[in-house]
Amino acid sequence: MSGLPTVSVIVPAYNAEKTIKECVESLLNQDFPKDRYEILVVDNNSNDRTKEIVKEYPVKLLEEKKIQSSYAARNKGIQNAKNKILVFIDSDCIATPQWVKEGINVLVSESADLVGGEVEFFYSKNKSAAELYDSITNMQIESNIKEGNIAKTANLFVKSFLFGKIGMFPDWVKSGGDVQWTSKATKNGYSLVYAPKAVVKHPARPLKALLKKLYRVGGGNTHIWIGEGRSLLKITYSAFRSILPPRLSSIKKMIYHRGTSEMNKKVLSIWGVSYLCTLSMGLGTLITLIKVLVRNYDRDTI
């Protein structure tokens, strides 16, 4: 046991009173020596009972008040963590009891620098088309890692020295900062591997929450593309492509590879949700691009 690495689990939280209790309790119930890990919850200006709930548990509560961004909250956790392995999870996720142990096992056995674990979705009593669509499109961690060399902070293990080598998470973006940072890590030669048994459970989003998420993703993509040097014309083109409806055959193919047979009964509804999500993401891209252009123009004219 004394040979196990020490771990700091970091949880950013904003208005998470409905989910933070289950999240924290799942972290306290890990099959991992209690003296080998700490839990840091970083509140990001919540105006509900999030902080009061967290204070009921033996975890460290921090606050990020200056910057409203989950990545700024994660950075605050990184700066205050005392251990060499940093583990990230979202406040609406529930960690399975073996989560930390399985992630650490892969990190050590594979001599990896980063490990992304599996995210399993769970649904409301009446599964909506939006929830089903969310579960087959978002947080596909295995394919994210094996095909894109990226991972998500809903379930991520990182050796802490990496933040000293390549910098902290970009705290100016609302979404996609984890994709941007893990892509930077792998492009710099650091190894990222997949841990199928390091599982956290995530609620599938209803339509309103899903559209808000995709709007943020669109904005995050804009920042990523600008950072990569993509032309404004190409970014605008990507946004306007959202006007075109997705192919029904593409949705059917996605359901075949990632979904379940019950989804075939709602294929048209899932297709409709897909189109709304594409439109929302395109809108997020365009509005963020306009804001960036206006900000740059104001800066140049001062």
DABELDA-V255875 format. One record per pair of residues at least 12 apart in sequence whose ideal C-beta (glycine too) atoms are under 10 Angstrom apart, sorted by the first residue. I is the first residue (numbers start at 1). J is the second residue. Records with the same first field share a line. If there is no record, write none. Layout:
I: J / J
This chain:
1: 32 / 33 / 35 / 36
2: 33 / 35 / 36
3: 108
4: 32 / 33 / 35 / 36 / 37 / 85 / 100 / 101 / 104 / 105 / 108
5: 36 / 37 / 83 / 84 / 85 / 104 / 107 / 108 / 159
6: 33 / 35 / 36 / 37 / 38 / 81 / 82 / 83 / 84 / 85
7: 30 / 32 / 33 / 36 / 37 / 38 / 39 / 81 / 83 / 84 / 85 / 86 / 87 / 100 / 101 / 103 / 104 / 107 / 157
8: 37 / 38 / 39 / 40 / 60 / 77 / 78 / 80 / 81 / 82 / 83 / 84 / 85 / 86 / 87 / 88 / 160
9: 24 / 27 / 28 / 30 / 32 / 37 / 38 / 39 / 40 / 41 / 59 / 77 / 81 / 83 / 85 / 86 / 87 / 88 / 89 / 95 / 99 / 100 / 157
10: 38 / 39 / 40 / 41 / 42 / 60 / 62 / 73 / 74 / 75 / 76 / 77 / 78 / 80 / 81 / 86 / 87 / 88 / 89 / 153 / 156 / 158
11: 23 / 24 / 27 / 39 / 40 / 41 / 42 / 43 / 54 / 59 / 62 / 73 / 74 / 77 / 87 / 88 / 89 / 90 / 91 / 93 / 95
12: 40 / 41 / 42 / 43 / 44 / 62 / 64 / 69 / 70 / 71 / 72 / 73 / 74 / 75 / 76 / 77 / 88 / 89 / 90 / 91 / 153 / 169
13: 41 / 42 / 43 / 44 / 46 / 50 / 51 / 53 / 54 / 61 / 62 / 63 / 64 / 70 / 73 / 90 / 91 / 92
14: 42 / 43 / 44 / 45 / 46 / 47 / 48 / 50 / 64 / 68 / 69 / 70 / 73 / 91
15: 43 / 44 / 45 / 46 / 47 / 48 / 49 / 50 / 91
16: 41 / 43 / 44 / 46 / 48 / 49 / 50 / 51 / 53 / 54 / 90 / 91 / 92
17: 46 / 47 / 48 / 49 / 50 / 51 / 52 / 53 / 54 / 91
18: 48 / 49 / 50 / 53 / 91 / 92 / 203
19: 50 / 53 / 90 / 91 / 92 / 93 / 94 / 203
20: 41 / 43 / 46 / 48 / 49 / 50 / 51 / 53 / 54 / 57 / 91 / 92
21: 49 / 50 / 53 / 54 / 56 / 57
22: 91 / 92 / 93 / 94 / 95 / 201
23: 39 / 41 / 54 / 89 / 90 / 91 / 92 / 93 / 94 / 95 / 200
24: 39 / 41 / 53 / 54 / 56 / 57 / 58 / 59 / 91 / 95
25: 57 / 94 / 95
26: 89 / 93 / 94 / 95 / 96 / 97 / 99 / 200 / 201
27: 39 / 41 / 57 / 59 / 87 / 89 / 93 / 94 / 95 / 99 / 100
28: 57 / 58 / 59 / 95
29: 95 / 96 / 97 / 99
30: 95 / 96 / 97 / 98 / 99 / 100 / 101
31: 96 / 97 / 98 / 99 / 100 / 101 / 102
32: 97 / 98 / 99 / 100 / 101 / 102 / 103 / 104
33: 100 / 101
34: 58
36: 83 / 85 / 100 / 104
37: 83 / 85 / 87 / 100 / 104
38: 58 / 59 / 60 / 80 / 81 / 82 / 83
39: 54 / 57 / 58 / 59 / 60 / 61 / 77 / 87 / 89
40: 59 / 60 / 61 / 62 / 73 / 74 / 76 / 77 / 78 / 80 / 81 / 82 / 86
41: 53 / 54 / 55 / 57 / 59 / 60 / 61 / 62 / 63 / 73 / 77 / 91
42: 54 / 60 / 61 / 62 / 63 / 64 / 70 / 72 / 73 / 74 / 75 / 76 / 77 / 78 / 79 / 80 / 91
43: 61 / 62 / 63 / 64 / 65 / 73 / 76 / 91
44: 62 / 63 / 64 / 65 / 66 / 67 / 68 / 69 / 70 / 71 / 72 / 73 / 74 / 76 / 91
45: 63 / 64 / 65 / 66 / 67 / 68 / 73
46: 63 / 91
50: 91
51: 63
54: 91
60: 77 / 80 / 81 / 82
62: 76 / 77 / 79 / 80 / 81
63: 76
64: 76 / 77 / 79 / 171
66: 171
67: 171 / 172
68: 171 / 174
69: 169 / 170 / 171 / 172 / 173 / 174 / 175 / 177
70: 88 / 90 / 91 / 153 / 169 / 171 / 173 / 174 / 175 / 177 / 178 / 216
71: 153 / 168 / 169 / 170 / 171 / 172 / 173 / 174 / 175 / 176 / 177 / 178 / 180 / 181 / 220
72: 168 / 169 / 170 / 171 / 172 / 173 / 177
73: 91 / 169 / 171
74: 86 / 88 / 153 / 156 / 168 / 169 / 171 / 177 / 178 / 181
75: 163 / 167 / 168 / 169 / 170 / 171 / 177
76: 168 / 171
78: 158 / 160 / 163 / 164 / 168 / 169
79: 163 / 168
81: 160 / 163
82: 160
83: 160
84: 159 / 160 / 161
85: 100 / 103 / 104 / 107 / 108 / 115 / 157 / 158 / 159 / 160
86: 156 / 157 / 158 / 159 / 160 / 162 / 163
87: 99 / 100 / 103 / 104 / 107 / 115 / 117 / 153 / 155 / 156 / 157 / 158 / 198
88: 151 / 152 / 153 / 154 / 155 / 156 / 157 / 158 / 169 / 178
89: 117 / 119 / 153 / 154 / 155 / 156 / 200 / 202
90: 119 / 139 / 152 / 153 / 154 / 155 / 200 / 202
92: 154 / 201 / 202 / 203 / 205 / 209
93: 119 / 120 / 139 / 154 / 155 / 200 / 201 / 202 / 203
94: 120 / 122 / 199 / 200 / 201 / 202 / 203
95: 117 / 155 / 198 / 199 / 200 / 201
96: 117 / 118 / 120 / 197 / 198 / 199 / 200 / 201
97: 199
98: 197 / 198 / 199
99: 117 / 118 / 155 / 157 / 195 / 197 / 198 / 199 / 200 / 201
100: 117 / 157 / 198
101: 197 / 198
102: 115 / 117 / 118 / 157 / 195 / 196 / 197 / 198 / 199
103: 115 / 116 / 117 / 118 / 155 / 156 / 157 / 195 / 197 / 198 / 199 / 200
104: 157 / 195 / 198
105: 195 / 197 / 198
106: 157 / 193 / 194 / 195 / 196 / 197 / 198
107: 157 / 158 / 159 / 191 / 193 / 195 / 198
109: 193 / 195
110: 191 / 192 / 193 / 194 / 195
111: 191 / 193
112: 157 / 158 / 159 / 190 / 191 / 192 / 193 / 194 / 195
113: 157 / 158 / 159 / 161 / 162 / 165 / 185 / 186 / 188 / 189 / 190 / 191 / 192 / 193
114: 145 / 149 / 150 / 151 / 156 / 157 / 158 / 159 / 162 / 181 / 182 / 185 / 186 / 190 / 191 / 192 / 193
115: 145 / 151 / 155 / 156 / 157 / 158 / 159 / 191 / 192 / 193 / 194 / 195 / 198
116: 139 / 141 / 142 / 144 / 145 / 146 / 150 / 151 / 152 / 153 / 154 / 155 / 156 / 157 / 158 / 178 / 182 / 192 / 193 / 194 / 195 / 198
117: 141 / 142 / 151 / 152 / 154 / 155 / 156 / 157 / 194 / 195 / 196 / 197 / 198 / 199 / 200
118: 139 / 140 / 141 / 142 / 155 / 194 / 195 / 196 / 197 / 198 / 199 / 200 / 201
119: 135 / 138 / 139 / 140 / 141 / 142 / 144 / 152 / 154 / 155 / 198 / 199 / 200 / 201 / 202
120: 135 / 139 / 155 / 199 / 200 / 201 / 202
121: 134 / 135 / 136 / 138 / 139 / 201 / 202 / 203 / 204 / 205
122: 135 / 201 / 202 / 203 / 204
123: 135 / 203 / 204 / 206
124: 203 / 204 / 206
127: 204 / 262 / 263 / 266
128: 204 / 205 / 206 / 207 / 210 / 266 / 269 / 270 / 273
129: 206 / 207 / 263 / 266 / 267 / 268 / 269 / 270 / 271 / 272 / 273 / 274
130: 204 / 205 / 206 / 207 / 208 / 209 / 210 / 211 / 269 / 270 / 272 / 273 / 274 / 276 / 277
131: 203 / 204 / 205 / 206 / 207 / 209 / 210 / 270 / 273
132: 204 / 255 / 259 / 260 / 262 / 263 / 266 / 267 / 269 / 270 / 273
133: 204 / 205 / 207 / 210 / 251 / 254 / 255 / 259 / 263 / 266 / 269 / 270 / 271 / 272 / 273 / 274 / 276 / 277
134: 202 / 203 / 204 / 205 / 206 / 207 / 209 / 210 / 213 / 214 / 273 / 277
135: 202 / 203 / 204 / 205 / 258 / 259 / 260 / 263
136: 204 / 251 / 254 / 255 / 257 / 258 / 259 / 260 / 263 / 270 / 274
137: 210 / 214 / 251 / 254 / 258 / 270 / 273 / 274 / 277
138: 152 / 154 / 202 / 204 / 205 / 210 / 213 / 214 / 217 / 277
139: 151 / 152 / 154 / 155 / 200 / 202
140: 152 / 254 / 257 / 258
141: 154 / 155 / 156 / 194 / 195 / 196 / 198 / 199 / 200
142: 194 / 195 / 196
143: 194 / 257 / 258
144: 179 / 182 / 192 / 194
145: 182 / 186 / 192 / 193 / 194 / 195
146: 192 / 193 / 194
148: 179 / 182 / 183 / 186 / 192
149: 182 / 183 / 185 / 186 / 187 / 190 / 191 / 192
150: 176 / 178 / 179 / 180 / 181 / 182 / 183 / 184 / 185 / 186 / 192
151: 178 / 179 / 181 / 182 / 183 / 185 / 186 / 192 / 193 / 194
152: 176 / 178 / 179 / 182 / 202
153: 169 / 177 / 178 / 179 / 181 / 182
154: 178 / 200 / 202
155: 195 / 198 / 199 / 200 / 202
156: 178 / 181 / 182 / 192 / 198
157: 192 / 193 / 195 / 198
158: 181 / 182 / 185 / 190 / 192
159: 190
161: 190
162: 181 / 182 / 184 / 185 / 188 / 190
163: 181 / 185
165: 185 / 188 / 190
166: 181 / 184 / 185 / 187 / 188 / 190
167: 181 / 184 / 185
168: 181
169: 181 / 182
170: 184 / 220 / 223 / 224 / 227
172: 223
173: 216 / 219 / 220 / 221 / 222 / 223 / 224 / 227 / 288
174: 215 / 216 / 217 / 218 / 219 / 220 / 223 / 284 / 288
175: 212 / 213 / 214 / 215 / 216 / 217 / 218 / 219 / 220 / 221 / 223 / 224 / 281 / 284
176: 216 / 217 / 218 / 219 / 220 / 221 / 222 / 223 / 224 / 225
177: 220 / 223 / 224
178: 220
179: 217 / 220 / 221 / 224
180: 220 / 221 / 223 / 224 / 227 / 228
183: 224 / 228
184: 227
207: 272 / 273 / 276 / 277
210: 273 / 276 / 277 / 280
211: 273 / 276 / 277 / 279 / 280 / 281 / 283 / 284
212: 280 / 284
213: 277 / 280 / 281 / 284
214: 242 / 276 / 277 / 278 / 279 / 280 / 281 / 282 / 283 / 284
215: 277 / 279 / 280 / 281 / 282 / 283 / 284 / 285 / 287 / 288
216: 280 / 281 / 284 / 288
217: 277 / 280 / 281 / 284 / 285
218: 238 / 239 / 242 / 277 / 278 / 279 / 280 / 281 / 282 / 283 / 284 / 285 / 286 / 287 / 288 / 289
219: 281 / 283 / 284 / 285 / 286 / 287 / 288 / 289 / 291 / 292
220: 281 / 284 / 285 / 288
221: 235 / 238 / 239 / 281 / 282 / 284 / 285 / 288 / 289
222: 235 / 238 / 239 / 284 / 285 / 286 / 287 / 288 / 289 / 290 / 291 / 292
223: 288 / 289 / 292
225: 238 / 285 / 289
226: 288 / 289 / 292 / 296
232: 289 / 292 / 293
235: 285 / 286 / 288 / 289 / 292
236: 285 / 286 / 289
238: 281 / 282 / 285 / 286 / 289
239: 281 / 282 / 283 / 284 / 285 / 286 / 287 / 288 / 289
240: 282 / 285 / 286
241: 278 / 282 / 285
242: 275 / 276 / 277 / 278 / 279 / 280 / 281 / 282 / 283 / 284 / 285 / 286
243: 275 / 278 / 279 / 282
244: 275 / 278 / 279 / 282
245: 271 / 272 / 274 / 275 / 278 / 279
246: 271 / 272 / 274 / 275 / 277 / 278
247: 271 / 274
248: 267 / 268 / 270 / 271 / 274
249: 271
250: 271 / 274
251: 263 / 267 / 268 / 270 / 271 / 272 / 273 / 274 / 275
252: 264 / 267 / 270 / 271
254: 267 / 270 / 274
255: 267 / 270 / 271
